[in-house]
């Protein structure tokens, strides 16, 4: 909960191969939909994962607010990447 986050006890690390396996069904579906509709797909995974490890915290920055939502600071950190992707996608 919030107390664990405040005390920095809620850091989760997961091997990249495990995270990839867990996310594969959703990623495959999104990729198929993008292909079928001609949509571009932005993938921020590299922000959260190195080649070997995915983590919820980097350099004392909490990347997740809870199990399913990234933190406001992580959102702000990703903003320029998303803006660049959107600019490229719109030509």
N, C-alpha and C positions, 0 to 999 in steps of 0.2 A: 504494500500500500504506500500511501504518501510518506508515512514515517520512515519506511525502509529507503525510499528515494532520498529523503532529506538526509538520512544518515549514510548515504552512498552504499547501501547494502543490497541494492537491487540491480546489479550489473549482470547481464547475461551475455555469455560468449557462446557461440555455436560454430562448429566447423563449417566452412563454406559448403562442402559437399552435402552436409545434412540439410542446411538451409535450402540449397538448390533442389534437393530431392523433395522437401516439404512443399516448396513453392511451384514445382514443375507443373502440376495440373492447371493451376491458375495462369501461369506464364504461357503454357501451350494454348490455352483458350484465348487469352488476349492476343497472342501472336496470330492465331488463326483468324480472329475477328478483324484484326488490322489488315491482314492480307486480303480478306474477302471484301472489305469496305474501302481499301486504299488509304486507310488512316495511318498516320505516323504514330509510333509508340515510344514514349519516353520512359527510360528505365533508370531510376536513381540508385540501383543496387550497388554500384561501385562506391557510392558515398558511404554505405553502411558496411561494406565487406571488403576485405583485402583478398588476395588470392586464396588464402587459407582460412580466414576467420571472419565471422560476422559478429558485431558487438552492439550493445545498446548504449555504450558510452565511449567517447573519444576525447582525450585530453581534458578530462574533468567536465566534459559537456554531456549532459543527458540527451541522447538522441531520440528517446521514446518517452512519451507522457504516460502511456500504459501499454498493455500487450499488443494493441492494435493501432495506436496512433502515434505519429512522430511528434516530438516536442515543438513548441513554437520556435525555439532557437534553431533546431534542425531545419524547420521549414524556411526560416530566414536564410540559413546557410545554403540551402538548395535553390533559392529564388533565382540567382543568376544563371544557374545551369538550366532551369526550366525556361527562363526568358530567352536564352540563347537557342534552345531547342525549338521554341515556338517561332522565333525569328527565322530560323533555317527552314522550318516546315512550311512557313507562309511565303517563302521565297523572297 
